Amino acid sequence: MDIVVGAERAAVSGTDVPGTIRFRAGGSAANTARSFAALGGDASFIGALGNDELGGRLIATLRAYGVTVHAVRRRGLSARLVALVSKDGQRSFITDRGVADALPVGAVKDSWLSGIHALHVPAYSLIGGLLANASLDAIGRARGKGALISVDLASARPLLSRGRRAAADLIRSAAPDVLFGNAAEAAALLGPSTLAKLLEFAPVAVVKQGSGGGRVLWAGDRKGEVFESVVATKPIAAVDTTGAGDAFDAGFLHSLIASGYRPGAARNATVLRRAALAGHRAAARTLTAPRKELLT
């Protein structure tokens, strides 16, 4: 659950300031699944939820969006997150992952991965706990079925919790076909290296730059060959950007799959540019559409 807090002015210790507090269905993977389903795609969510009332509400919300839910209920609390939204729409997170990392390998059924075109994994799911092993196992099985694997760097601080080298090893272990990240996350992973180094982790890399658009990089057929396309977007005066990056991933993947792109296929500049434009449109829809309240 996302608890989205927007203060009308800076908080002052010992007293209160007016603002807004909203309760919404969140979660990086769940956001992407909801956005993918909204685009007309078939989306499934796999994850662990608590045996609390909130877990039931989150499952019902995903299903209401048309997402197939493979939820493993664990004793404990479902994950919740506080998003502190600034005046310019940017957000900072305080996270309580609850039982989200308690998804064991054996709980992910092979039938859940049957017939899929892509498996999307936020880096949160690779960082630790039982969930990391379950995610890597699912990646291996999905790849064996011919599915495209995508990873989103998700958040710089958790990604670098054990240092840059460990973070790099983490992404390499997933060996994604498509790597997503915003500019700050890419910089955190790469340090002083140029964005082209992202192609050491995946043959296609997408760097999201908010209102500044995005950059798509892809490896050519010859060793060391790098191509790049800058894809602009129309700036939106957003009051809350929470979930927009996840929606971008959904739009990009939906377009890429629809184009017939498959792992190992030749990378086409037009196809990748169209996918980035589709990502921008999906993000814009999230930024401009009314947000539903989870609790009323």
MIDOSE-1310 file (N, C-alpha, C; in nm, 2 decimals, decimal comma, always signed):
residues 296
mdiv	+0,08/-0,12/+0,00/+0,00/+0,00/+0,00/+0,09/+0,12/+0,00; +0,05/+0,22/-0,09/+0,12/+0,35/-0,09/+0,04/+0,45/+0,00; +0,11/+0,50/+0,10/+0,05/+0,61/+0,17/+0,12/+0,74/+0,12; +0,05/+0,82/+0,04/+0,11/+0,93/-0,03/+0,08/+1,06/+0,05
vgae	+0,18/+1,12/+0,09/+0,17/+1,24/+0,18/+0,22/+1,36/+0,10; +0,14/+1,47/+0,09/+0,19/+1,59/+0,03/+0,16/+1,70/+0,13; +0,26/+1,77/+0,17/+0,25/+1,88/+0,27/+0,24/+2,01/+0,19; +0,15/+2,10/+0,24/+0,14/+2,23/+0,17/+0,26/+2,32/+0,20
raav	+0,33/+2,30/+0,31/+0,45/+2,37/+0,34/+0,54/+2,28/+0,41; +0,66/+2,32/+0,43/+0,76/+2,24/+0,50/+0,72/+2,20/+0,64; +0,74/+2,08/+0,68/+0,70/+2,03/+0,81/+0,78/+2,10/+0,92; +0,72/+2,13/+1,03/+0,79/+2,20/+1,14/+0,79/+2,11/+1,26
sgtd	+0,90/+2,08/+1,32/+0,91/+2,00/+1,44/+0,82/+2,04/+1,55; +0,75/+1,95/+1,61/+0,67/+1,99/+1,73/+0,53/+2,04/+1,70; +0,49/+2,06/+1,57/+0,36/+2,11/+1,54/+0,31/+2,05/+1,41; +0,21/+2,10/+1,35/+0,16/+2,04/+1,23/+0,14/+2,14/+1,12
vpgt	+0,14/+2,08/+0,99/+0,11/+2,16/+0,88/+0,00/+2,09/+0,80; -0,08/+2,17/+0,72/-0,18/+2,10/+0,64/-0,12/+2,03/+0,52; -0,20/+1,94/+0,47/-0,15/+1,87/+0,35/-0,26/+1,76/+0,31; -0,22/+1,67/+0,23/-0,31/+1,56/+0,18/-0,24/+1,43/+0,21
irfr	-0,33/+1,33/+0,25/-0,28/+1,19/+0,28/-0,38/+1,10/+0,20; -0,32/+1,02/+0,11/-0,40/+0,93/+0,03/-0,35/+0,79/+0,04; -0,44/+0,69/+0,04/-0,41/+0,55/+0,05/-0,43/+0,49/-0,09; -0,33/+0,43/-0,15/-0,34/+0,38/-0,29/-0,27/+0,24/-0,29
aggs	-0,32/+0,16/-0,39/-0,25/+0,04/-0,42/-0,12/+0,07/-0,49; -0,01/+0,01/-0,44/+0,12/+0,04/-0,50/+0,20/-0,08/-0,52; +0,33/-0,07/-0,51/+0,42/-0,18/-0,54/+0,47/-0,17/-0,68; +0,60/-0,18/-0,70/+0,66/-0,15/-0,83/+0,61/-0,25/-0,93
aant	+0,62/-0,38/-0,90/+0,58/-0,49/-1,00/+0,43/-0,48/-1,02; +0,35/-0,45/-0,91/+0,21/-0,45/-0,92/+0,17/-0,33/-1,01; +0,24/-0,21/-0,99/+0,21/-0,09/-1,07/+0,23/-0,13/-1,22; +0,34/-0,20/-1,25/+0,36/-0,23/-1,39/+0,26/-0,33/-1,44
arsf	+0,22/-0,42/-1,36/+0,11/-0,52/-1,41/-0,02/-0,45/-1,43; -0,06/-0,35/-1,34/-0,19/-0,28/-1,36/-0,18/-0,20/-1,49; -0,07/-0,13/-1,51/-0,06/-0,05/-1,63/-0,06/-0,13/-1,76; +0,01/-0,25/-1,75/+0,01/-0,34/-1,87/-0,13/-0,38/-1,90
aalg	-0,20/-0,42/-1,80/-0,34/-0,47/-1,82/-0,43/-0,35/-1,88; -0,40/-0,23/-1,83/-0,48/-0,12/-1,88/-0,46/-0,09/-2,03; -0,34/-0,13/-2,08/-0,31/-0,12/-2,22/-0,37/-0,23/-2,30; -0,44/-0,32/-2,24/-0,50/-0,43/-2,31/-0,42/-0,56/-2,31
gdas	-0,31/-0,56/-2,24/-0,23/-0,68/-2,23/-0,27/-0,78/-2,12; -0,23/-0,90/-2,13/-0,26/-1,00/-2,02/-0,14/-0,99/-1,92; -0,17/-0,95/-1,80/-0,07/-0,94/-1,69/-0,10/-1,02/-1,57; +0,01/-1,08/-1,52/+0,00/-1,15/-1,39/+0,09/-1,09/-1,29
figa	+0,05/-1,10/-1,17/+0,14/-1,06/-1,06/+0,17/-1,18/-0,97; +0,30/-1,19/-0,94/+0,35/-1,30/-0,85/+0,41/-1,23/-0,73; +0,37/-1,26/-0,61/+0,43/-1,20/-0,49/+0,37/-1,25/-0,36; +0,44/-1,21/-0,25/+0,39/-1,25/-0,12/+0,32/-1,14/-0,05
lgnd	+0,21/-1,17/+0,01/+0,13/-1,07/+0,08/+0,10/-1,13/+0,22; +0,07/-1,03/+0,31/+0,04/-1,08/+0,45/-0,10/-1,14/+0,46; -0,12/-1,20/+0,58/-0,25/-1,26/+0,60/-0,34/-1,16/+0,67; -0,31/-1,03/+0,65/-0,39/-0,92/+0,71/-0,50/-0,88/+0,61
elgg	-0,59/-0,79/+0,66/-0,69/-0,74/+0,57/-0,64/-0,66/+0,45; -0,53/-0,59/+0,47/-0,47/-0,51/+0,36/-0,43/-0,60/+0,24; -0,38/-0,72/+0,27/-0,34/-0,82/+0,17/-0,46/-0,85/+0,08; -0,57/-0,87/+0,14/-0,69/-0,90/+0,07/-0,74/-0,79/-0,02
rlia	-0,73/-0,67/+0,04/-0,77/-0,55/-0,04/-0,68/-0,53/-0,16; -0,54/-0,55/-0,15/-0,45/-0,54/-0,26/-0,48/-0,64/-0,37; -0,51/-0,76/-0,33/-0,54/-0,87/-0,42/-0,67/-0,83/-0,50; -0,77/-0,78/-0,43/-0,89/-0,74/-0,50/-0,87/-0,63/-0,59
tlra	-0,79/-0,53/-0,56/-0,76/-0,42/-0,64/-0,69/-0,46/-0,77; -0,59/-0,55/-0,76/-0,52/-0,60/-0,88/-0,62/-0,67/-0,97; -0,70/-0,75/-0,92/-0,80/-0,82/-1,00/-0,90/-0,73/-1,06; -0,94/-0,62/-0,99/-1,03/-0,52/-1,05/-0,97/-0,45/-1,17
ygvt	-0,84/-0,45/-1,18/-0,77/-0,39/-1,29/-0,75/-0,49/-1,41; -0,79/-0,62/-1,38/-0,78/-0,72/-1,48/-0,65/-0,80/-1,47; -0,58/-0,79/-1,36/-0,45/-0,86/-1,34/-0,48/-0,99/-1,28; -0,42/-1,10/-1,33/-0,43/-1,23/-1,27/-0,33/-1,23/-1,15
vhav	-0,38/-1,27/-1,03/-0,30/-1,26/-0,91/-0,26/-1,40/-0,87; -0,12/-1,42/-0,85/-0,07/-1,54/-0,79/-0,01/-1,50/-0,66; -0,09/-1,49/-0,56/-0,04/-1,43/-0,43/-0,02/-1,55/-0,33; +0,10/-1,54/-0,27/+0,13/-1,64/-0,16/+0,11/-1,56/-0,03
rrrg	+0,01/-1,61/+0,05/-0,02/-1,54/+0,18/+0,07/-1,59/+0,28; +0,14/-1,50/+0,35/+0,24/-1,53/+0,46/+0,19/-1,47/+0,59; +0,22/-1,54/+0,70/+0,18/-1,48/+0,83/+0,26/-1,35/+0,85; +0,19/-1,24/+0,87/+0,26/-1,11/+0,90/+0,19/-1,00/+0,82
lsar	+0,25/-0,89/+0,81/+0,19/-0,77/+0,75/+0,23/-0,76/+0,60; +0,13/-0,71/+0,52/+0,16/-0,68/+0,38/+0,25/-0,56/+0,38; +0,32/-0,54/+0,27/+0,41/-0,43/+0,26/+0,34/-0,30/+0,25; +0,39/-0,19/+0,30/+0,34/-0,06/+0,29/+0,45/+0,04/+0,28
lval	+0,42/+0,15/+0,22/+0,52/+0,25/+0,19/+0,46/+0,39/+0,20; +0,54/+0,48/+0,26/+0,50/+0,62/+0,27/+0,58/+0,70/+0,16; +0,50/+0,76/+0,07/+0,57/+0,85/-0,03/+0,55/+0,99/+0,01; +0,66/+1,06/+0,03/+0,66/+1,20/+0,06/+0,67/+1,28/-0,07
vskd	+0,57/+1,35/-0,11/+0,57/+1,42/-0,24/+0,59/+1,57/-0,22; +0,69/+1,62/-0,29/+0,73/+1,76/-0,28/+0,64/+1,84/-0,38; +0,66/+1,97/-0,37/+0,58/+2,06/-0,45/+0,59/+2,04/-0,60; +0,71/+1,99/-0,64/+0,74/+1,97/-0,79/+0,70/+1,83/-0,83
gqrs	+0,63/+1,76/-0,74/+0,58/+1,62/-0,78/+0,68/+1,51/-0,75; +0,80/+1,54/-0,72/+0,90/+1,43/-0,69/+0,87/+1,37/-0,56; +0,92/+1,25/-0,54/+0,88/+1,18/-0,41/+1,00/+1,11/-0,35; +0,99/+1,09/-0,22/+1,09/+1,02/-0,14/+1,01/+0,91/-0,07
fitd	+1,07/+0,80/-0,04/+1,00/+0,68/+0,01/+1,05/+0,64/+0,15; +0,96/+0,60/+0,23/+0,99/+0,53/+0,36/+0,92/+0,39/+0,34; +1,00/+0,29/+0,35/+0,94/+0,16/+0,31/+0,94/+0,06/+0,43; +0,83/-0,02/+0,44/+0,82/-0,13/+0,53/+0,78/-0,25/+0,45
rgva	+0,87/-0,33/+0,42/+0,84/-0,44/+0,32/+0,76/-0,55/+0,37; +0,74/-0,56/+0,51/+0,66/-0,66/+0,56/+0,70/-0,80/+0,52; +0,61/-0,88/+0,46/+0,64/-1,02/+0,42/+0,68/-1,02/+0,27; +0,69/-0,91/+0,21/+0,72/-0,91/+0,06/+0,84/-0,99/+0,02
dalp	+0,94/-1,00/+0,11/+1,06/-1,07/+0,07/+1,05/-1,22/+0,11; +0,94/-1,26/+0,16/+0,92/-1,40/+0,21/+0,86/-1,49/+0,11; +0,88/-1,47/-0,02/+0,83/-1,56/-0,12/+0,93/-1,67/-0,15; +0,91/-1,80/-0,11/+1,00/-1,91/-0,13/+1,00/-1,96/-0,28
vgav	+1,11/-2,02/-0,32/+1,13/-2,07/-0,45/+1,01/-2,17/-0,49; +0,99/-2,26/-0,39/+0,89/-2,36/-0,42/+0,75/-2,31/-0,44; +0,72/-2,19/-0,40/+0,59/-2,14/-0,41/+0,55/-2,09/-0,55; +0,65/-2,07/-0,63/+0,63/-2,02/-0,77/+0,60/-2,14/-0,86
kdsw	+0,48/-2,16/-0,90/+0,45/-2,28/-0,98/+0,49/-2,26/-1,13; +0,53/-2,36/-1,19/+0,57/-2,36/-1,33/+0,45/-2,31/-1,42; +0,33/-2,35/-1,38/+0,21/-2,31/-1,46/+0,19/-2,16/-1,46; +0,24/-2,09/-1,36/+0,23/-1,94/-1,35/+0,31/-1,88/-1,46
lsgi	+0,42/-1,95/-1,51/+0,51/-1,89/-1,61/+0,48/-1,94/-1,75; +0,37/-2,02/-1,76/+0,34/-2,08/-1,89/+0,28/-1,98/-1,99; +0,34/-1,98/-2,11/+0,29/-1,90/-2,21/+0,32/-1,75/-2,21; +0,41/-1,71/-2,11/+0,44/-1,57/-2,10/+0,54/-1,52/-2,20
halh	+0,53/-1,39/-2,24/+0,62/-1,33/-2,33/+0,73/-1,26/-2,26; +0,70/-1,21/-2,14/+0,80/-1,13/-2,07/+0,79/-1,15/-1,92; +0,90/-1,15/-1,85/+0,89/-1,15/-1,70/+0,97/-1,03/-1,66; +0,89/-0,94/-1,58/+0,95/-0,81/-1,54/+0,98/-0,82/-1,39
vpay	+1,10/-0,78/-1,35/+1,14/-0,80/-1,21/+1,21/-0,67/-1,17; +1,15/-0,60/-1,07/+1,21/-0,48/-1,01/+1,34/-0,53/-0,93; +1,44/-0,45/-0,92/+1,56/-0,48/-0,85/+1,53/-0,51/-0,70; +1,43/-0,45/-0,65/+1,39/-0,48/-0,51/+1,38/-0,63/-0,49
slig	+1,33/-0,70/-0,59/+1,31/-0,85/-0,58/+1,43/-0,93/-0,59; +1,55/-0,86/-0,62/+1,67/-0,94/-0,64/+1,77/-0,91/-0,52; +1,73/-0,82/-0,43/+1,82/-0,77/-0,33/+1,85/-0,87/-0,21; +1,75/-0,93/-0,17/+1,77/-1,02/-0,05/+1,65/-1,10/-0,01
glla	+1,67/-1,19/+0,09/+1,56/-1,27/+0,14/+1,53/-1,38/+0,04; +1,43/-1,46/+0,08/+1,38/-1,57/+0,00/+1,34/-1,52/-0,14; +1,29/-1,40/-0,15/+1,24/-1,35/-0,27/+1,35/-1,34/-0,38; +1,47/-1,31/-0,34/+1,58/-1,30/-0,44/+1,60/-1,44/-0,51
nasl	+1,60/-1,54/-0,43/+1,62/-1,68/-0,49/+1,50/-1,72/-0,57; +1,38/-1,68/-0,53/+1,26/-1,71/-0,60/+1,26/-1,64/-0,74; +1,31/-1,51/-0,73/+1,31/-1,43/-0,86/+1,41/-1,49/-0,96; +1,53/-1,52/-0,91/+1,63/-1,58/-1,00/+1,59/-1,71/-1,06
daig	+1,52/-1,79/-0,98/+1,47/-1,92/-1,02/+1,36/-1,90/-1,13; +1,27/-1,80/-1,10/+1,17/-1,78/-1,20/+1,23/-1,72/-1,33; +1,33/-1,64/-1,32/+1,40/-1,58/-1,44/+1,45/-1,70/-1,52; +1,52/-1,79/-1,46/+1,58/-1,90/-1,53/+1,47/-1,99/-1,60
rarg	+1,36/-2,01/-1,53/+1,25/-2,09/-1,59/+1,18/-2,02/-1,70; +1,16/-1,89/-1,68/+1,09/-1,81/-1,79/+1,18/-1,80/-1,91; +1,31/-1,78/-1,89/+1,40/-1,77/-2,00/+1,40/-1,90/-2,08; +1,40/-2,01/-2,01/+1,39/-2,14/-2,08/+1,27/-2,16/-2,16
kgal	+1,16/-2,08/-2,13/+1,04/-2,09/-2,21/+1,04/-1,98/-2,32; +1,15/-1,91/-2,34/+1,16/-1,81/-2,45/+1,12/-1,68/-2,41; +1,09/-1,65/-2,28/+1,04/-1,52/-2,24/+1,15/-1,42/-2,24; +1,11/-1,29/-2,26/+1,20/-1,18/-2,25/+1,21/-1,15/-2,10
isvd	+1,33/-1,11/-2,05/+1,35/-1,08/-1,91/+1,38/-0,93/-1,90; +1,30/-0,85/-1,82/+1,34/-0,71/-1,80/+1,35/-0,69/-1,65; +1,45/-0,60/-1,62/+1,48/-0,56/-1,48/+1,47/-0,41/-1,47; +1,41/-0,36/-1,37/+1,41/-0,21/-1,34/+1,50/-0,19/-1,22
lasa	+1,59/-0,09/-1,23/+1,69/-0,07/-1,11/+1,61/-0,02/-0,99; +1,49/+0,04/-1,00/+1,40/+0,06/-0,90/+1,43/+0,17/-0,80; +1,55/+0,17/-0,73/+1,58/+0,27/-0,63/+1,73/+0,26/-0,60; +1,79/+0,38/-0,60/+1,94/+0,38/-0,59/+1,99/+0,33/-0,46
rpll	+1,93/+0,37/-0,35/+1,98/+0,34/-0,22/+1,97/+0,19/-0,19; +1,86/+0,12/-0,20/+1,85/-0,02/-0,18/+1,95/-0,10/-0,28; +1,95/-0,05/-0,40/+2,04/-0,12/-0,50/+2,19/-0,12/-0,46; +2,23/-0,01/-0,40/+2,37/+0,01/-0,35/+2,39/-0,03/-0,21
srgr	+2,30/-0,10/-0,15/+2,31/-0,13/+0,00/+2,43/-0,21/+0,03; +2,49/-0,28/-0,06/+2,61/-0,36/-0,04/+2,72/-0,32/-0,13; +2,71/-0,19/-0,19/+2,82/-0,14/-0,27/+2,79/-0,16/-0,42; +2,86/-0,08/-0,50/+2,84/-0,08/-0,64/+2,87/-0,21/-0,71
raaa	+2,98/-0,27/-0,67/+3,02/-0,40/-0,73/+2,92/-0,51/-0,70; +2,86/-0,51/-0,58/+2,76/-0,61/-0,55/+2,63/-0,58/-0,63; +2,60/-0,45/-0,65/+2,49/-0,42/-0,73/+2,50/-0,46/-0,87; +2,62/-0,44/-0,93/+2,65/-0,49/-1,06/+2,64/-0,64/-1,08
dlir	+2,69/-0,71/-0,98/+2,68/-0,86/-0,98/+2,53/-0,90/-0,98; +2,45/-0,83/-0,90/+2,31/-0,86/-0,88/+2,24/-0,85/-1,02; +2,26/-0,74/-1,09/+2,20/-0,72/-1,22/+2,25/-0,82/-1,32; +2,38/-0,85/-1,32/+2,44/-0,95/-1,41/+2,37/-1,09/-1,38
saap	+2,34/-1,12/-1,26/+2,29/-1,25/-1,22/+2,15/-1,27/-1,29; +2,08/-1,16/-1,31/+1,95/-1,17/-1,38/+1,96/-1,17/-1,53; +2,08/-1,12/-1,58/+2,10/-1,12/-1,72/+1,98/-1,07/-1,81; +1,93/-0,95/-1,78/+1,81/-0,91/-1,85/+1,83/-0,88/-1,99
dvlf	+1,72/-0,89/-2,07/+1,72/-0,85/-2,21/+1,70/-0,70/-2,22; +1,63/-0,65/-2,13/+1,60/-0,50/-2,12/+1,62/-0,46/-1,98; +1,70/-0,35/-1,97/+1,73/-0,29/-1,83/+1,67/-0,15/-1,83; +1,58/-0,12/-1,73/+1,53/+0,01/-1,71/+1,59/+0,08/-1,59
gnaa	+1,60/+0,21/-1,59/+1,64/+0,28/-1,47/+1,62/+0,43/-1,50; +1,61/+0,51/-1,40/+1,61/+0,65/-1,42/+1,76/+0,70/-1,42; +1,78/+0,83/-1,45/+1,91/+0,88/-1,46/+1,99/+0,87/-1,33; +1,92/+0,89/-1,21/+1,99/+0,88/-1,08/+2,03/+0,73/-1,06
eaaa	+1,94/+0,64/-1,09/+1,97/+0,50/-1,06/+2,09/+0,45/-1,15; +2,08/+0,49/-1,28/+2,19/+0,45/-1,37/+2,32/+0,51/-1,32; +2,32/+0,63/-1,28/+2,45/+0,69/-1,23/+2,50/+0,62/-1,10; +2,41/+0,58/-1,02/+2,45/+0,51/-0,90/+2,51/+0,38/-0,93
llgp	+2,46/+0,31/-1,03/+2,51/+0,18/-1,07/+2,64/+0,19/-1,14; +2,66/+0,29/-1,22/+2,77/+0,31/-1,31/+2,89/+0,39/-1,25; +2,86/+0,48/-1,16/+2,96/+0,57/-1,11/+3,00/+0,66/-1,22; +3,13/+0,68/-1,24/+3,18/+0,77/-1,34/+3,17/+0,73/-1,48
stla	+3,13/+0,60/-1,51/+3,13/+0,55/-1,64/+3,01/+0,61/-1,72; +3,02/+0,60/-1,85/+2,92/+0,65/-1,94/+2,80/+0,56/-1,94; +2,69/+0,61/-1,99/+2,56/+0,53/-2,00/+2,58/+0,40/-2,09; +2,68/+0,41/-2,18/+2,70/+0,30/-2,27/+2,74/+0,17/-2,20
klle	+2,79/+0,19/-2,08/+2,83/+0,07/-2,00/+2,71/-0,01/-1,95; +2,59/+0,05/-1,96/+2,47/-0,02/-1,92/+2,46/-0,15/-2,01; +2,51/-0,14/-2,13/+2,50/-0,25/-2,23/+2,58/-0,37/-2,19; +2,67/-0,35/-2,08/+2,74/-0,47/-2,03/+2,64/-0,56/-1,95
fapv	+2,53/-0,50/-1,91/+2,43/-0,57/-1,83/+2,31/-0,62/-1,91; +2,28/-0,56/-2,02/+2,17/-0,59/-2,11/+2,19/-0,54/-2,25; +2,14/-0,61/-2,35/+2,16/-0,56/-2,49/+2,07/-0,44/-2,52; +1,97/-0,41/-2,44/+1,89/-0,29/-2,45/+1,88/-0,23/-2,31
avvk	+1,91/-0,10/-2,31/+1,90/-0,02/-2,18/+1,81/+0,10/-2,20; +1,73/+0,13/-2,11/+1,64/+0,25/-2,12/+1,66/+0,34/-1,99; +1,70/+0,46/-2,02/+1,72/+0,56/-1,91/+1,61/+0,66/-1,91; +1,53/+0,65/-1,81/+1,41/+0,74/-1,80/+1,45/+0,88/-1,73
qgsg	+1,41/+0,99/-1,80/+1,45/+1,12/-1,75/+1,34/+1,21/-1,72; +1,22/+1,15/-1,68/+1,11/+1,23/-1,64/+1,06/+1,32/-1,76; +1,04/+1,45/-1,73/+0,99/+1,54/-1,83/+1,10/+1,57/-1,94; +1,22/+1,52/-1,91/+1,33/+1,54/-2,01/+1,32/+1,42/-2,11
ggrv	+1,23/+1,34/-2,11/+1,22/+1,23/-2,20/+1,29/+1,10/-2,16; +1,36/+1,04/-2,25/+1,44/+0,92/-2,22/+1,54/+0,89/-2,33; +1,63/+0,80/-2,29/+1,73/+0,75/-2,39/+1,73/+0,60/-2,40; +1,73/+0,55/-2,52/+1,73/+0,41/-2,54/+1,87/+0,38/-2,60
lwag	+1,94/+0,28/-2,54/+2,07/+0,24/-2,59/+2,06/+0,09/-2,62; +2,13/+0,05/-2,73/+2,12/-0,09/-2,77/+2,26/-0,13/-2,83; +2,29/-0,25/-2,81/+2,42/-0,30/-2,87/+2,40/-0,35/-3,01; +2,50/-0,31/-3,09/+2,49/-0,36/-3,23/+2,54/-0,50/-3,25
drkg	+2,55/-0,54/-3,37/+2,59/-0,68/-3,40/+2,74/-0,70/-3,38; +2,82/-0,59/-3,40/+2,96/-0,60/-3,38/+3,00/-0,57/-3,24; +3,11/-0,63/-3,19/+3,15/-0,61/-3,06/+3,18/-0,46/-3,03; +3,13/-0,41/-2,92/+3,16/-0,27/-2,89/+3,07/-0,17/-2,96
evfe	+2,99/-0,21/-3,05/+2,90/-0,12/-3,13/+2,78/-0,08/-3,04; +2,76/+0,05/-3,03/+2,66/+0,11/-2,94/+2,57/+0,21/-3,02; +2,44/+0,19/-3,01/+2,35/+0,29/-3,07/+2,27/+0,35/-2,97; +2,22/+0,47/-2,99/+2,14/+0,55/-2,89/+2,04/+0,63/-2,96
svva	+1,92/+0,64/-2,90/+1,82/+0,73/-2,95/+1,76/+0,80/-2,83; +1,75/+0,93/-2,85/+1,69/+1,02/-2,74/+1,55/+1,04/-2,78; +1,45/+1,01/-2,70/+1,31/+1,01/-2,72/+1,25/+1,12/-2,63; +1,20/+1,23/-2,69/+1,15/+1,34/-2,61/+1,00/+1,31/-2,57
tkpi	+0,95/+1,38/-2,47/+0,82/+1,37/-2,43/+0,77/+1,51/-2,39; +0,64/+1,52/-2,40/+0,58/+1,65/-2,36/+0,58/+1,67/-2,21; +0,64/+1,77/-2,16/+0,64/+1,79/-2,01/+0,50/+1,80/-1,95; +0,47/+1,74/-1,84/+0,35/+1,75/-1,77/+0,37/+1,80/-1,63
aavd	+0,28/+1,90/-1,59/+0,29/+1,96/-1,46/+0,22/+1,86/-1,36; +0,30/+1,76/-1,31/+0,24/+1,66/-1,23/+0,26/+1,69/-1,08; +0,15/+1,67/-1,01/+0,16/+1,69/-0,86/+0,21/+1,57/-0,79; +0,21/+1,45/-0,86/+0,26/+1,33/-0,79/+0,31/+1,23/-0,90
ttga	+0,44/+1,20/-0,90/+0,50/+1,12/-1,00/+0,51/+0,97/-0,96; +0,45/+0,94/-0,84/+0,46/+0,80/-0,79/+0,40/+0,70/-0,90; +0,47/+0,60/-0,93/+0,42/+0,50/-1,02/+0,44/+0,53/-1,17; +0,48/+0,65/-1,21/+0,50/+0,68/-1,35/+0,61/+0,60/-1,42
gdaf	+0,72/+0,58/-1,35/+0,83/+0,50/-1,40/+0,78/+0,35/-1,43; +0,70/+0,30/-1,34/+0,65/+0,16/-1,35/+0,56/+0,15/-1,47; +0,48/+0,26/-1,49/+0,39/+0,26/-1,61/+0,47/+0,27/-1,74; +0,58/+0,35/-1,73/+0,66/+0,36/-1,85/+0,71/+0,22/-1,89
dagf	+0,76/+0,14/-1,79/+0,80/+0,01/-1,82/+0,70/-0,08/-1,89; +0,57/-0,06/-1,84/+0,46/-0,14/-1,90/+0,44/-0,10/-2,04; +0,44/+0,03/-2,07/+0,41/+0,08/-2,21/+0,52/+0,03/-2,30; +0,65/+0,04/-2,26/+0,76/+0,00/-2,34/+0,75/-0,15/-2,37
lhsl	+0,73/-0,23/-2,27/+0,72/-0,38/-2,29/+0,60/-0,42/-2,37; +0,49/-0,35/-2,35/+0,37/-0,38/-2,43/+0,39/-0,36/-2,58; +0,46/-0,25/-2,61/+0,49/-0,21/-2,75/+0,59/-0,31/-2,81; +0,69/-0,34/-2,73/+0,80/-0,43/-2,77/+0,75/-0,57/-2,80
iasg	+0,67/-0,62/-2,72/+0,61/-0,75/-2,74/+0,52/-0,75/-2,86; +0,44/-0,65/-2,87/+0,35/-0,64/-2,99/+0,42/-0,63/-3,12; +0,54/-0,58/-3,12/+0,62/-0,57/-3,24/+0,67/-0,70/-3,29; +0,66/-0,80/-3,20/+0,72/-0,93/-3,23/+0,86/-0,95/-3,19
yrpg	+0,91/-0,86/-3,11/+1,05/-0,87/-3,07/+1,06/-0,98/-2,97; +1,17/-1,06/-2,98/+1,20/-1,17/-2,89/+1,34/-1,17/-2,85; +1,38/-1,23/-2,74/+1,52/-1,23/-2,70/+1,61/-1,28/-2,81; +1,72/-1,21/-2,82/+1,82/-1,26/-2,93/+1,79/-1,20/-3,06
aarn	+1,67/-1,14/-3,08/+1,64/-1,09/-3,21/+1,72/-0,96/-3,25; +1,73/-0,93/-3,37/+1,80/-0,81/-3,42/+1,73/-0,69/-3,36; +1,80/-0,59/-3,31/+1,75/-0,48/-3,25/+1,73/-0,37/-3,35; +1,60/-0,32/-3,36/+1,56/-0,23/-3,46/+1,53/-0,09/-3,40
atvl	+1,60/+0,01/-3,46/+1,59/+0,15/-3,40/+1,44/+0,20/-3,40; +1,37/+0,17/-3,50/+1,23/+0,21/-3,51/+1,14/+0,15/-3,40; +1,16/+0,01/-3,39/+1,08/-0,06/-3,29/+1,11/-0,01/-3,15; +1,24/+0,01/-3,12/+1,28/+0,06/-2,98/+1,23/+0,20/-2,96
rraa	+1,23/+0,29/-3,06/+1,18/+0,42/-3,04/+1,03/+0,42/-3,02; +0,96/+0,34/-3,09/+0,82/+0,33/-3,07/+0,78/+0,28/-2,93; +0,86/+0,19/-2,89/+0,84/+0,13/-2,75/+0,86/+0,25/-2,65; +0,97/+0,33/-2,67/+0,99/+0,44/-2,57/+0,87/+0,54/-2,58
lagh	+0,82/+0,57/-2,69/+0,71/+0,66/-2,71/+0,59/+0,60/-2,64; +0,57/+0,47/-2,65/+0,46/+0,40/-2,58/+0,47/+0,41/-2,43; +0,60/+0,40/-2,38/+0,63/+0,41/-2,24/+0,59/+0,55/-2,19; +0,63/+0,65/-2,27/+0,59/+0,79/-2,23/+0,44/+0,81/-2,22
raaa	+0,37/+0,75/-2,32/+0,22/+0,77/-2,32/+0,16/+0,70/-2,19; +0,21/+0,58/-2,16/+0,16/+0,51/-2,04/+0,19/+0,59/-1,91; +0,31/+0,65/-1,91/+0,35/+0,73/-1,79/+0,26/+0,85/-1,78; +0,24/+0,91/-1,89/+0,15/+1,03/-1,90/+0,01/+1,00/-1,85
rtlt	-0,04/+0,88/-1,89/-0,17/+0,84/-1,84/-0,18/+0,83/-1,69; -0,07/+0,77/-1,63/-0,07/+0,76/-1,49/-0,06/+0,90/-1,42; +0,01/+0,99/-1,48/+0,03/+1,12/-1,42/-0,10/+1,21/-1,43; -0,18/+1,18/-1,53/-0,30/+1,27/-1,55/-0,43/+1,21/-1,51
aprk	-0,44/+1,08/-1,50/-0,56/+1,01/-1,47/-0,59/+1,02/-1,32; -0,72/+1,03/-1,28/-0,75/+1,03/-1,13/-0,70/+0,90/-1,07; -0,64/+0,92/-0,95/-0,59/+0,80/-0,87/-0,70/+0,75/-0,78; -0,72/+0,62/-0,78/-0,82/+0,56/-0,70/-0,77/+0,54/-0,56
ellt	-0,85/+0,56/-0,46/-0,82/+0,54/-0,32/-0,84/+0,39/-0,28; -0,74/+0,34/-0,21/-0,75/+0,20/-0,16/-0,84/+0,20/-0,04; -0,83/+0,30/+0,04/-0,92/+0,30/+0,16/-1,00/+0,43/+0,15; -1,13/+0,42/+0,18/-1,22/+0,54/+0,18/-1,29/+0,55/+0,31
